[in-house]
Amino acid sequence: MTDTIISNARLVNDGTVSEVDVRIQDGRIAQVDGMIQAGPKTVVYDAQGKHLLPGLIDDQVHFREPGGTHKGSIATESRAALAGGITSYMEMPNVNPPTVSIDKLHEKYQLAEKKSYANYAFYLGATNDNVDQIRALAPGDACGVKVFMGASTGNMLVDDPAALEQIFSNSPLPVVTHCEDTPTILANEQRQREQYGEDVPVKNHPVIRSADACFLSSSLAVQLAQKHHTRLHVLHLTTGRELELFSNLPVEQKHITVEVCAHHLFFDDRDYACQQGLIKCNPAIKSAKDRTALLKGVVDNYVDVLATDHAPHTWEEKHQTYFNIPSGLPLVQHALLSLLEHYHRGIFTLPLIVEKSAHAPAKIFGVVDRGYVAEGYWADLVLVDLHRPYTVSRQNILYKCGWSPFEGYTFKSSVVATWVNGELGYTDGKVADNIRGKRLQLSNHQPR
Ligand code: DOR
């Protein structure tokens, strides 16, 4: 039996920060206590007073496998995730071929079992005509059903009103939505094309992918969920106005929840001048006012989950003319560090970051025995040093695409170590190459 003690940690968990030791046995947390005695065979890791958090559960990533492995793969991106303190992820269906059948889901699980460094689950993608697959989902098959209610990377738009009714009324799993109204976007694109031709300035991305397009589509998702009592999770909210569609009840009492992503809290439309196509993403990064409203929405509990929407594209692709630049940016390695910047600015507390990036996704998706540092739970942990700055550079970026929108930026904190299922997966800037994650066990199935 392996026996490890992480000693002298400041544990951030379940709303508090406390000084503790944590004992790990056979991959799980065996004891959390003021001081734990080491036995003769115990491996002791001295945390030296640094902050220990439950490993993050990222409920929205695009790892590009199968079909886009020149941009990223399950292995490369989950490896980068560990370096960023993300120990579990839920991956999206807009791969090639898309994950729109239960067979395709199982193929992905087989790939991940061999290759994934972090723990994993996959979404089934909805289409205008696969409600039979959605109905047939068995417990544990997927973390949720992804509905592109706005067109984005991949060709997965669900725009048939009858299909949306069917999906929202039949899904036995949480429905997660990308909300942007495509007709509004197309009309805005047309106006920009008339003015600029193909060379639309990237800073106009939020004019095309407008706040109105977001509001129209998220309102529709909320209406459908209210009508059919669907467990709805709206992904990557980007505007202050949309927050009025949601409540700030405790997450356990909501059947409609909301996610905001790290980049929408970090960048705003002034950053297009410098970042250009690198921060082109869907939904678009909006105004400074929206960013401030989203930060407040997190603090006031309208926002339930903080995630990444990690979406790697190559450097070359990101430097084309506007319409050819694919949307999305790589984030899993740096999202936690970017969230901790809001702690340093006095906006977020550490327990708030942990609630939104580990506890809440575990609750919403019914992740079994993860998301908290609790006796009997899997030992997924991340140790952060709040006072050791970390500069992002080409030399330390682990994404397959090799770039980051944070390149050259110095975060105030760094990730010191990450444990997955009790094994030290990342330390001293290096990922242990023998680490493999486990499939997430999920209790989120409600036959309808
Ligand atoms: O910016 C985005 N990129 N938004 C999405 O919805 C998809 C993602 C991707 O897969 O590239």
Residues whose N, C-alpha, C, O or C-beta is under 5 A from the ligand:
A	BS01	DOR	H62 S152 T153 K280 C281 N282 P283 A311 S327 G328
